[in-house]
Amino acid sequence: MTNSHDAPLNFKVTVSIGDGKEWAQTTEFDFGPIESGQVGRETVLMGDSYQGELPDDPTLHIDSVINY
């Protein structure tokens, strides 16, 4: 997540992975304060805890991005 604003901000990003019909998993990333012009990173293996059959051709969707 890149903070392109003039002030430090927190970011909350919600991401879903699935086949577009039945979602496999939704994950929320809550980045702490990111200074102006800096990048925040978080690494997560999505889909690893899903109970059921994963889609053959999953797609990643950014559901929302909130800064505060």
mmCIF file of the N, C-alpha and C atoms, coordinates in Angstrom:
data_MODEL
# 
_entry.id   MODEL 
# 
loop_
_atom_site.group_PDB 
_atom_site.id 
_atom_site.type_symbol 
_atom_site.label_atom_id 
_atom_site.label_alt_id 
_atom_site.label_comp_id 
_atom_site.label_asym_id 
_atom_site.label_entity_id 
_atom_site.label_seq_id 
_atom_site.pdbx_PDB_ins_code 
_atom_site.Cartn_x 
_atom_site.Cartn_y 
_atom_site.Cartn_z 
_atom_site.occupancy 
_atom_site.B_iso_or_equiv 
_atom_site.pdbx_formal_charge 
_atom_site.auth_seq_id 
_atom_site.auth_comp_id 
_atom_site.auth_asym_id 
_atom_site.auth_atom_id 
_atom_site.pdbx_PDB_model_num 
ATOM 1   N N  . MET A 1 1  ? 0.842   -1.148  0.000   1.00 0.00 ? 1  MET A N  1 
ATOM 2   C CA . MET A 1 1  ? 0.000   0.000   0.000   1.00 0.00 ? 1  MET A CA 1 
ATOM 3   C C  . MET A 1 1  ? 0.894   1.219   0.000   1.00 0.00 ? 1  MET A C  1 
ATOM 4   N N  . THR A 1 2  ? 0.699   2.134   -0.956  1.00 0.00 ? 2  THR A N  1 
ATOM 5   C CA . THR A 1 2  ? 1.495   3.356   -1.049  1.00 0.00 ? 2  THR A CA 1 
ATOM 6   C C  . THR A 1 2  ? 0.677   4.546   -0.567  1.00 0.00 ? 2  THR A C  1 
ATOM 7   N N  . ASN A 1 3  ? 1.250   5.332   0.306   1.00 0.00 ? 3  ASN A N  1 
ATOM 8   C CA . ASN A 1 3  ? 0.595   6.548   0.775   1.00 0.00 ? 3  ASN A CA 1 
ATOM 9   C C  . ASN A 1 3  ? 1.015   7.696   -0.122  1.00 0.00 ? 3  ASN A C  1 
ATOM 10  N N  . SER A 1 4  ? 0.130   8.084   -1.031  1.00 0.00 ? 4  SER A N  1 
ATOM 11  C CA . SER A 1 4  ? 0.421   9.184   -1.951  1.00 0.00 ? 4  SER A CA 1 
ATOM 12  C C  . SER A 1 4  ? -0.161  10.500  -1.443  1.00 0.00 ? 4  SER A C  1 
ATOM 13  N N  . HIS A 1 5  ? -0.612  10.533  -0.203  1.00 0.00 ? 5  HIS A N  1 
ATOM 14  C CA . HIS A 1 5  ? -1.163  11.751  0.403   1.00 0.00 ? 5  HIS A CA 1 
ATOM 15  C C  . HIS A 1 5  ? -0.042  12.540  1.077   1.00 0.00 ? 5  HIS A C  1 
ATOM 16  N N  . ASP A 1 6  ? -0.348  13.769  1.485   1.00 0.00 ? 6  ASP A N  1 
ATOM 17  C CA . ASP A 1 6  ? 0.655   14.650  2.080   1.00 0.00 ? 6  ASP A CA 1 
ATOM 18  C C  . ASP A 1 6  ? 0.855   14.436  3.577   1.00 0.00 ? 6  ASP A C  1 
ATOM 19  N N  . ALA A 1 7  ? 0.089   13.523  4.177   1.00 0.00 ? 7  ALA A N  1 
ATOM 20  C CA . ALA A 1 7  ? 0.180   13.296  5.611   1.00 0.00 ? 7  ALA A CA 1 
ATOM 21  C C  . ALA A 1 7  ? 0.212   11.795  5.893   1.00 0.00 ? 7  ALA A C  1 
ATOM 22  N N  . PRO A 1 8  ? 0.725   11.382  7.059   1.00 0.00 ? 8  PRO A N  1 
ATOM 23  C CA . PRO A 1 8  ? 0.681   9.968   7.426   1.00 0.00 ? 8  PRO A CA 1 
ATOM 24  C C  . PRO A 1 8  ? -0.775  9.495   7.536   1.00 0.00 ? 8  PRO A C  1 
ATOM 25  N N  . LEU A 1 9  ? -1.055  8.298   7.050   1.00 0.00 ? 9  LEU A N  1 
ATOM 26  C CA . LEU A 1 9  ? -2.403  7.743   7.099   1.00 0.00 ? 9  LEU A CA 1 
ATOM 27  C C  . LEU A 1 9  ? -2.352  6.261   7.416   1.00 0.00 ? 9  LEU A C  1 
ATOM 28  N N  . ASN A 1 10 ? -3.432  5.753   7.991   1.00 0.00 ? 10 ASN A N  1 
ATOM 29  C CA . ASN A 1 10 ? -3.658  4.313   8.125   1.00 0.00 ? 10 ASN A CA 1 
ATOM 30  C C  . ASN A 1 10 ? -4.515  3.886   6.938   1.00 0.00 ? 10 ASN A C  1 
ATOM 31  N N  . PHE A 1 11 ? -4.354  2.649   6.499   1.00 0.00 ? 11 PHE A N  1 
ATOM 32  C CA . PHE A 1 11 ? -5.142  2.116   5.387   1.00 0.00 ? 11 PHE A CA 1 
ATOM 33  C C  . PHE A 1 11 ? -5.728  0.775   5.784   1.00 0.00 ? 11 PHE A C  1 
ATOM 34  N N  . LYS A 1 12 ? -6.973  0.551   5.391   1.00 0.00 ? 12 LYS A N  1 
ATOM 35  C CA . LYS A 1 12 ? -7.634  -0.733  5.588   1.00 0.00 ? 12 LYS A CA 1 
ATOM 36  C C  . LYS A 1 12 ? -8.112  -1.195  4.204   1.00 0.00 ? 12 LYS A C  1 
ATOM 37  N N  . VAL A 1 13 ? -7.637  -2.370  3.775   1.00 0.00 ? 13 VAL A N  1 
ATOM 38  C CA . VAL A 1 13 ? -7.944  -2.895  2.441   1.00 0.00 ? 13 VAL A CA 1 
ATOM 39  C C  . VAL A 1 13 ? -8.617  -4.258  2.604   1.00 0.00 ? 13 VAL A C  1 
ATOM 40  N N  . THR A 1 14 ? -9.753  -4.451  1.933   1.00 0.00 ? 14 THR A N  1 
ATOM 41  C CA . THR A 1 14 ? -10.447 -5.731  1.945   1.00 0.00 ? 14 THR A CA 1 
ATOM 42  C C  . THR A 1 14 ? -10.304 -6.378  0.577   1.00 0.00 ? 14 THR A C  1 
ATOM 43  N N  . VAL A 1 15 ? -9.821  -7.632  0.565   1.00 0.00 ? 15 VAL A N  1 
ATOM 44  C CA . VAL A 1 15 ? -9.533  -8.355  -0.673  1.00 0.00 ? 15 VAL A CA 1 
ATOM 45  C C  . VAL A 1 15 ? -10.258 -9.696  -0.642  1.00 0.00 ? 15 VAL A C  1 
ATOM 46  N N  . SER A 1 16 ? -10.858 -10.084 -1.771  1.00 0.00 ? 16 SER A N  1 
ATOM 47  C CA . SER A 1 16 ? -11.508 -11.389 -1.894  1.00 0.00 ? 16 SER A CA 1 
ATOM 48  C C  . SER A 1 16 ? -10.850 -12.180 -3.010  1.00 0.00 ? 16 SER A C  1 
ATOM 49  N N  . ILE A 1 17 ? -10.800 -13.494 -2.819  1.00 0.00 ? 17 ILE A N  1 
ATOM 50  C CA . ILE A 1 17 ? -10.283 -14.378 -3.853  1.00 0.00 ? 17 ILE A CA 1 
ATOM 51  C C  . ILE A 1 17 ? -11.346 -15.448 -4.097  1.00 0.00 ? 17 ILE A C  1 
ATOM 52  N N  . GLY A 1 18 ? -11.634 -15.707 -5.357  1.00 0.00 ? 18 GLY A N  1 
ATOM 53  C CA . GLY A 1 18 ? -12.660 -16.703 -5.689  1.00 0.00 ? 18 GLY A CA 1 
ATOM 54  C C  . GLY A 1 18 ? -12.852 -16.812 -7.183  1.00 0.00 ? 18 GLY A C  1 
ATOM 55  N N  . ASP A 1 19 ? -14.003 -17.376 -7.575  1.00 0.00 ? 19 ASP A N  1 
ATOM 56  C CA . ASP A 1 19 ? -14.277 -17.572 -8.993  1.00 0.00 ? 19 ASP A CA 1 
ATOM 57  C C  . ASP A 1 19 ? -15.293 -16.571 -9.536  1.00 0.00 ? 19 ASP A C  1 
ATOM 58  N N  . GLY A 1 20 ? -15.690 -15.576 -8.737  1.00 0.00 ? 20 GLY A N  1 
ATOM 59  C CA . GLY A 1 20 ? -16.656 -14.585 -9.164  1.00 0.00 ? 20 GLY A CA 1 
ATOM 60  C C  . GLY A 1 20 ? -18.090 -14.982 -8.865  1.00 0.00 ? 20 GLY A C  1 
ATOM 61  N N  . LYS A 1 21 ? -18.319 -16.205 -8.449  1.00 0.00 ? 21 LYS A N  1 
ATOM 62  C CA . LYS A 1 21 ? -19.668 -16.684 -8.135  1.00 0.00 ? 21 LYS A CA 1 
ATOM 63  C C  . LYS A 1 21 ? -19.760 -17.059 -6.657  1.00 0.00 ? 21 LYS A C  1 
ATOM 64  N N  . GLU A 1 22 ? -18.808 -17.846 -6.195  1.00 0.00 ? 22 GLU A N  1 
ATOM 65  C CA . GLU A 1 22 ? -18.760 -18.266 -4.799  1.00 0.00 ? 22 GLU A CA 1 
ATOM 66  C C  . GLU A 1 22 ? -17.378 -17.923 -4.266  1.00 0.00 ? 22 GLU A C  1 
ATOM 67  N N  . TRP A 1 23 ? -17.313 -17.042 -3.285  1.00 0.00 ? 23 TRP A N  1 
ATOM 68  C CA . TRP A 1 23 ? -16.033 -16.589 -2.783  1.00 0.00 ? 23 TRP A CA 1 
ATOM 69  C C  . TRP A 1 23 ? -15.345 -17.669 -1.964  1.00 0.00 ? 23 TRP A C  1 
ATOM 70  N N  . ALA A 1 24 ? -14.068 -17.816 -2.167  1.00 0.00 ? 24 ALA A N  1 
ATOM 71  C CA . ALA A 1 24 ? -13.271 -18.754 -1.385  1.00 0.00 ? 24 ALA A CA 1 
ATOM 72  C C  . ALA A 1 24 ? -12.863 -18.126 -0.059  1.00 0.00 ? 24 ALA A C  1 
ATOM 73  N N  . GLN A 1 25 ? -12.464 -16.835 -0.092  1.00 0.00 ? 25 GLN A N  1 
ATOM 74  C CA . GLN A 1 25 ? -11.979 -16.215 1.137   1.00 0.00 ? 25 GLN A CA 1 
ATOM 75  C C  . GLN A 1 25 ? -11.942 -14.705 0.984   1.00 0.00 ? 25 GLN A C  1 
ATOM 76  N N  . THR A 1 26 ? -12.254 -14.000 2.063   1.00 0.00 ? 26 THR A N  1 
ATOM 77  C CA . THR A 1 26 ? -12.101 -12.547 2.137   1.00 0.00 ? 26 THR A CA 1 
ATOM 78  C C  . THR A 1 26 ? -11.139 -12.243 3.274   1.00 0.00 ? 26 THR A C  1 
ATOM 79  N N  . THR A 1 27 ? -10.173 -11.381 2.994   1.00 0.00 ? 27 THR A N  1 
ATOM 80  C CA . THR A 1 27 ? -9.162  -11.019 3.986   1.00 0.00 ? 27 THR A CA 1 
ATOM 81  C C  . THR A 1 27 ? -9.099  -9.513  4.103   1.00 0.00 ? 27 THR A C  1 
ATOM 82  N N  . GLU A 1 28 ? -8.958  -9.030  5.326   1.00 0.00 ? 28 GLU A N  1 
ATOM 83  C CA . GLU A 1 28 ? -8.824  -7.596  5.566   1.00 0.00 ? 28 GLU A CA 1 
ATOM 84  C C  . GLU A 1 28 ? -7.400  -7.300  6.027   1.00 0.00 ? 28 GLU A C  1 
ATOM 85  N N  . PHE A 1 29 ? -6.777  -6.363  5.353   1.00 0.00 ? 29 PHE A N  1 
ATOM 86  C CA . PHE A 1 29 ? -5.433  -5.914  5.709   1.00 0.00 ? 29 PHE A CA 1 
ATOM 87  C C  . PHE A 1 29 ? -5.570  -4.565  6.399   1.00 0.00 ? 29 PHE A C  1 
ATOM 88  N N  . ASP A 1 30 ? -5.009  -4.425  7.589   1.00 0.00 ? 30 ASP A N  1 
ATOM 89  C CA . ASP A 1 30 ? -5.069  -3.168  8.314   1.00 0.00 ? 30 ASP A CA 1 
ATOM 90  C C  . ASP A 1 30 ? -3.644  -2.657  8.480   1.00 0.00 ? 30 ASP A C  1 
ATOM 91  N N  . PHE A 1 31 ? -3.266  -1.749  7.584   1.00 0.00 ? 31 PHE A N  1 
ATOM 92  C CA . PHE A 1 31 ? -1.920  -1.179  7.618   1.00 0.00 ? 31 PHE A CA 1 
ATOM 93  C C  . PHE A 1 31 ? -1.895  -0.088  8.678   1.00 0.00 ? 31 PHE A C  1 
ATOM 94  N N  . GLY A 1 32 ? -0.907  -0.139  9.519   1.00 0.00 ? 32 GLY A N  1 
ATOM 95  C CA . GLY A 1 32 ? -0.729  0.913   10.517  1.00 0.00 ? 32 GLY A CA 1 
ATOM 96  C C  . GLY A 1 32 ? -0.366  2.221   9.828   1.00 0.00 ? 32 GLY A C  1 
ATOM 97  N N  . PRO A 1 33 ? 0.082   3.184   10.581  1.00 0.00 ? 33 PRO A N  1 
ATOM 98  C CA . PRO A 1 33 ? 0.416   4.475   9.974   1.00 0.00 ? 33 PRO A CA 1 
ATOM 99  C C  . PRO A 1 33 ? 1.522   4.326   8.922   1.00 0.00 ? 33 PRO A C  1 
ATOM 100 N N  . ILE A 1 34 ? 1.262   4.851   7.745   1.00 0.00 ? 34 ILE A N  1 
ATOM 101 C CA . ILE A 1 34 ? 2.254   4.876   6.668   1.00 0.00 ? 34 ILE A CA 1 
ATOM 102 C C  . ILE A 1 34 ? 2.570   6.343   6.403   1.00 0.00 ? 34 ILE A C  1 
ATOM 103 N N  . GLU A 1 35 ? 3.830   6.679   6.490   1.00 0.00 ? 35 GLU A N  1 
ATOM 104 C CA . GLU A 1 35 ? 4.247   8.059   6.257   1.00 0.00 ? 35 GLU A CA 1 
ATOM 105 C C  . GLU A 1 35 ? 4.009   8.457   4.803   1.00 0.00 ? 35 GLU A C  1 
ATOM 106 N N  . SER A 1 36 ? 3.869   9.739   4.574   1.00 0.00 ? 36 SER A N  1 
ATOM 107 C CA . SER A 1 36 ? 3.663   10.269  3.230   1.00 0.00 ? 36 SER A CA 1 
ATOM 108 C C  . SER A 1 36 ? 4.783   9.811   2.289   1.00 0.00 ? 36 SER A C  1 
ATOM 109 N N  . GLY A 1 37 ? 4.410   9.262   1.131   1.00 0.00 ? 37 GLY A N  1 
ATOM 110 C CA . GLY A 1 37 ? 5.382   8.809   0.141   1.00 0.00 ? 37 GLY A CA 1 
ATOM 111 C C  . GLY A 1 37 ? 5.986   7.443   0.432   1.00 0.00 ? 37 GLY A C  1 
ATOM 112 N N  . GLN A 1 38 ? 5.611   6.815   1.530   1.00 0.00 ? 38 GLN A N  1 
ATOM 113 C CA . GLN A 1 38 ? 6.168   5.514   1.910   1.00 0.00 ? 38 GLN A CA 1 
ATOM 114 C C  . GLN A 1 38 ? 5.222   4.373   1.528   1.00 0.00 ? 38 GLN A C  1 
ATOM 115 N N  . VAL A 1 39 ? 5.741   3.151   1.610   1.00 0.00 ? 39 VAL A N  1 
ATOM 116 C CA . VAL A 1 39 ? 4.989   1.954   1.242   1.00 0.00 ? 39 VAL A CA 1 
ATOM 117 C C  . VAL A 1 39 ? 4.861   1.050   2.461   1.00 0.00 ? 39 VAL A C  1 
ATOM 118 N N  . GLY A 1 40 ? 3.640   0.518   2.679   1.00 0.00 ? 40 GLY A N  1 
ATOM 119 C CA . GLY A 1 40 ? 3.409   -0.479  3.716   1.00 0.00 ? 40 GLY A CA 1 
ATOM 120 C C  . GLY A 1 40 ? 3.173   -1.827  3.047   1.00 0.00 ? 40 GLY A C  1 
ATOM 121 N N  . ARG A 1 41 ? 3.706   -2.890  3.622   1.00 0.00 ? 41 ARG A N  1 
ATOM 122 C CA . ARG A 1 41 ? 3.569   -4.223  3.030   1.00 0.00 ? 41 ARG A CA 1 
ATOM 123 C C  . ARG A 1 41 ? 3.052   -5.198  4.072   1.00 0.00 ? 41 ARG A C  1 
ATOM 124 N N  . GLU A 1 42 ? 2.297   -6.176  3.575   1.00 0.00 ? 42 GLU A N  1 
ATOM 125 C CA . GLU A 1 42 ? 1.821   -7.262  4.417   1.00 0.00 ? 42 GLU A CA 1 
ATOM 126 C C  . GLU A 1 42 ? 1.724   -8.494  3.533   1.00 0.00 ? 42 GLU A C  1 
ATOM 127 N N  . THR A 1 43 ? 2.190   -9.628  4.032   1.00 0.00 ? 43 THR A N  1 
ATOM 128 C CA . THR A 1 43 ? 2.187   -10.864 3.255   1.00 0.00 ? 43 THR A CA 1 
ATOM 129 C C  . THR A 1 43 ? 1.263   -11.875 3.920   1.00 0.00 ? 43 THR A C  1 
ATOM 130 N N  . VAL A 1 44 ? 0.311   -12.385 3.133   1.00 0.00 ? 44 VAL A N  1 
ATOM 131 C CA . VAL A 1 44 ? -0.637  -13.374 3.621   1.00 0.00 ? 44 VAL A CA 1 
ATOM 132 C C  . VAL A 1 44 ? -0.887  -14.383 2.512   1.00 0.00 ? 44 VAL A C  1 
ATOM 133 N N  . LEU A 1 45 ? -0.950  -15.654 2.866   1.00 0.00 ? 45 LEU A N  1 
ATOM 134 C CA . LEU A 1 45 ? -1.316  -16.696 1.911   1.00 0.00 ? 45 LEU A CA 1 
ATOM 135 C C  . LEU A 1 45 ? -2.831  -16.820 1.938   1.00 0.00 ? 45 LEU A C  1 
ATOM 136 N N  . MET A 1 46 ? -3.494  -16.322 0.899   1.00 0.00 ? 46 MET A N  1 
ATOM 137 C CA . MET A 1 46 ? -4.959  -16.351 0.851   1.00 0.00 ? 46 MET A CA 1 
ATOM 138 C C  . MET A 1 46 ? -5.447  -17.683 0.306   1.00 0.00 ? 46 MET A C  1 
ATOM 139 N N  . GLY A 1 47 ? -6.551  -18.179 0.849   1.00 0.00 ? 47 GLY A N  1 
ATOM 140 C CA . GLY A 1 47 ? -7.147  -19.417 0.386   1.00 0.00 ? 47 GLY A CA 1 
ATOM 141 C C  . GLY A 1 47 ? -6.667  -20.637 1.131   1.00 0.00 ? 47 GLY A C  1 
ATOM 142 N N  . ASP A 1 48 ? -5.680  -20.482 2.009   1.00 0.00 ? 48 ASP A N  1 
ATOM 143 C CA . ASP A 1 48 ? -5.129  -21.647 2.693   1.00 0.00 ? 48 ASP A CA 1 
ATOM 144 C C  . ASP A 1 48 ? -6.037  -22.186 3.795   1.00 0.00 ? 48 ASP A C  1 
ATOM 145 N N  . SER A 1 49 ? -6.940  -21.358 4.329   1.00 0.00 ? 49 SER A N  1 
ATOM 146 C CA . SER A 1 49 ? -7.800  -21.818 5.419   1.00 0.00 ? 49 SER A CA 1 
ATOM 147 C C  . SER A 1 49 ? -9.233  -22.094 4.969   1.00 0.00 ? 49 SER A C  1 
ATOM 148 N N  . TYR A 1 50 ? -9.502  -22.009 3.679   1.00 0.00 ? 50 TYR A N  1 
ATOM 149 C CA . TYR A 1 50 ? -10.857 -22.220 3.167   1.00 0.00 ? 50 TYR A CA 1 
ATOM 150 C C  . TYR A 1 50 ? -11.253 -23.678 3.307   1.00 0.00 ? 50 TYR A C  1 
ATOM 151 N N  . GLN A 1 51 ? -12.437 -23.916 3.840   1.00 0.00 ? 51 GLN A N  1 
ATOM 152 C CA . GLN A 1 51 ? -12.950 -25.268 3.999   1.00 0.00 ? 51 GLN A CA 1 
ATOM 153 C C  . GLN A 1 51 ? -13.817 -25.594 2.786   1.00 0.00 ? 51 GLN A C  1 
ATOM 154 N N  . GLY A 1 52 ? -13.325 -26.384 1.881   1.00 0.00 ? 52 GLY A N  1 
ATOM 155 C CA . GLY A 1 52 ? -14.072 -26.738 0.678   1.00 0.00 ? 52 GLY A CA 1 
ATOM 156 C C  . GLY A 1 52 ? -13.158 -26.761 -0.522  1.00 0.00 ? 52 GLY A C  1 
ATOM 157 N N  . GLU A 1 53 ? -13.759 -26.876 -1.684  1.00 0.00 ? 53 GLU A N  1 
ATOM 158 C CA . GLU A 1 53 ? -12.996 -26.955 -2.928  1.00 0.00 ? 53 GLU A CA 1 
ATOM 159 C C  . GLU A 1 53 ? -12.699 -25.560 -3.463  1.00 0.00 ? 53 GLU A C  1 
ATOM 160 N N  . LEU A 1 54 ? -11.429 -25.277 -3.701  1.00 0.00 ? 54 LEU A N  1 
ATOM 161 C CA . LEU A 1 54 ? -11.034 -23.986 -4.252  1.00 0.00 ? 54 LEU A CA 1 
ATOM 162 C C  . LEU A 1 54 ? -11.371 -23.926 -5.738  1.00 0.00 ? 54 LEU A C  1 
ATOM 163 N N  . PRO A 1 55 ? -11.661 -22.730 -6.257  1.00 0.00 ? 55 PRO A N  1 
ATOM 164 C CA . PRO A 1 55 ? -11.967 -22.596 -7.679  1.00 0.00 ? 55 PRO A CA 1 
ATOM 165 C C  . PRO A 1 55 ? -10.769 -22.971 -8.539  1.00 0.00 ? 55 PRO A C  1 
ATOM 166 N N  . ASP A 1 56 ? -11.043 -23.473 -9.766  1.00 0.00 ? 56 ASP A N  1 
ATOM 167 C CA . ASP A 1 56 ? -9.977  -23.844 -10.687 1.00 0.00 ? 56 ASP A CA 1 
ATOM 168 C C  . ASP A 1 56 ? -9.181  -22.632 -11.158 1.00 0.00 ? 56 ASP A C  1 
ATOM 169 N N  . ASP A 1 57 ? -9.874  -21.525 -11.399 1.00 0.00 ? 57 ASP A N  1 
ATOM 170 C CA . ASP A 1 57 ? -9.229  -20.321 -11.930 1.00 0.00 ? 57 ASP A CA 1 
ATOM 171 C C  . ASP A 1 57 ? -9.607  -19.126 -11.051 1.00 0.00 ? 57 ASP A C  1 
ATOM 172 N N  . PRO A 1 58 ? -9.015  -19.028 -9.849  1.00 0.00 ? 58 PRO A N  1 
ATOM 173 C CA . PRO A 1 58 ? -9.414  -17.962 -8.934  1.00 0.00 ? 58 PRO A CA 1 
ATOM 174 C C  . PRO A 1 58 ? -8.969  -16.585 -9.423  1.00 0.00 ? 58 PRO A C  1 
ATOM 175 N N  . THR A 1 59 ? -9.746  -15.579 -9.066  1.00 0.00 ? 59 THR A N  1 
ATOM 176 C CA . THR A 1 59 ? -9.393  -14.198 -9.357  1.00 0.00 ? 59 THR A CA 1 
ATOM 177 C C  . THR A 1 59 ? -9.364  -13.423 -8.049  1.00 0.00 ? 59 THR A C  1 
ATOM 178 N N  . LEU A 1 60 ? -8.576  -12.383 -8.032  1.00 0.00 ? 60 LEU A N  1 
ATOM 179 C CA . LEU A 1 60 ? -8.406  -11.540 -6.857  1.00 0.00 ? 60 LEU A CA 1 
ATOM 180 C C  . LEU A 1 60 ? -9.169  -10.252 -7.081  1.00 0.00 ? 60 LEU A C  1 
ATOM 181 N N  . HIS A 1 61 ? -9.976  -9.832  -6.090  1.00 0.00 ? 61 HIS A N  1 
ATOM 182 C CA . HIS A 1 61 ? -10.776 -8.617  -6.179  1.00 0.00 ? 61 HIS A CA 1 
ATOM 183 C C  . HIS A 1 61 ? -10.462 -7.730  -4.988  1.00 0.00 ? 61 HIS A C  1 
ATOM 184 N N  . ILE A 1 62 ? -10.189 -6.453  -5.244  1.00 0.00 ? 62 ILE A N  1 
ATOM 185 C CA . ILE A 1 62 ? -10.035 -5.478  -4.167  1.00 0.00 ? 62 ILE A CA 1 
ATOM 186 C C  . ILE A 1 62 ? -11.430 -4.920  -3.903  1.00 0.00 ? 62 ILE A C  1 
ATOM 187 N N  . ASP A 1 63 ? -12.002 -5.272  -2.762  1.00 0.00 ? 63 ASP A N  1 
ATOM 188 C CA . ASP A 1 63 ? -13.366 -4.909  -2.438  1.00 0.00 ? 63 ASP A CA 1 
ATOM 189 C C  . ASP A 1 63 ? -13.475 -3.476  -1.924  1.00 0.00 ? 63 ASP A C  1 
ATOM 190 N N  . SER A 1 64 ? -12.521 -3.050  -1.106  1.00 0.00 ? 64 SER A N  1 
ATOM 191 C CA . SER A 1 64 ? -12.568 -1.694  -0.585  1.00 0.00 ? 64 SER A CA 1 
ATOM 192 C C  . SER A 1 64 ? -11.190 -1.251  -0.113  1.00 0.00 ? 64 SER A C  1 
ATOM 193 N N  . VAL A 1 65 ? -10.981 0.063   -0.170  1.00 0.00 ? 65 VAL A N  1 
ATOM 194 C CA . VAL A 1 65 ? -9.772  0.688   0.361   1.00 0.00 ? 65 VAL A CA 1 
ATOM 195 C C  . VAL A 1 65 ? -10.239 1.907   1.166   1.00 0.00 ? 65 VAL A C  1 
ATOM 196 N N  . ILE A 1 66 ? -9.922  1.923   2.436   1.00 0.00 ? 66 ILE A N  1 
ATOM 197 C CA . ILE A 1 66 ? -10.319 3.033   3.318   1.00 0.00 ? 66 ILE A CA 1 
ATOM 198 C C  . ILE A 1 66 ? -9.047  3.607   3.935   1.00 0.00 ? 66 ILE A C  1 
ATOM 199 N N  . ASN A 1 67 ? -8.929  4.920   3.928   1.00 0.00 ? 67 ASN A N  1 
ATOM 200 C CA . ASN A 1 67 ? -7.811  5.530   4.643   1.00 0.00 ? 67 ASN A CA 1 
ATOM 201 C C  . ASN A 1 67 ? -8.375  6.390   5.754   1.00 0.00 ? 67 ASN A C  1 
ATOM 202 N N  . TYR A 1 68 ? -7.636  6.434   6.854   1.00 0.00 ? 68 TYR A N  1 
ATOM 203 C CA . TYR A 1 68 ? -8.084  7.200   8.025   1.00 0.00 ? 68 TYR A CA 1 
ATOM 204 C C  . TYR A 1 68 ? -6.895  7.712   8.817   1.00 0.00 ? 68 TYR A C  1 
# 
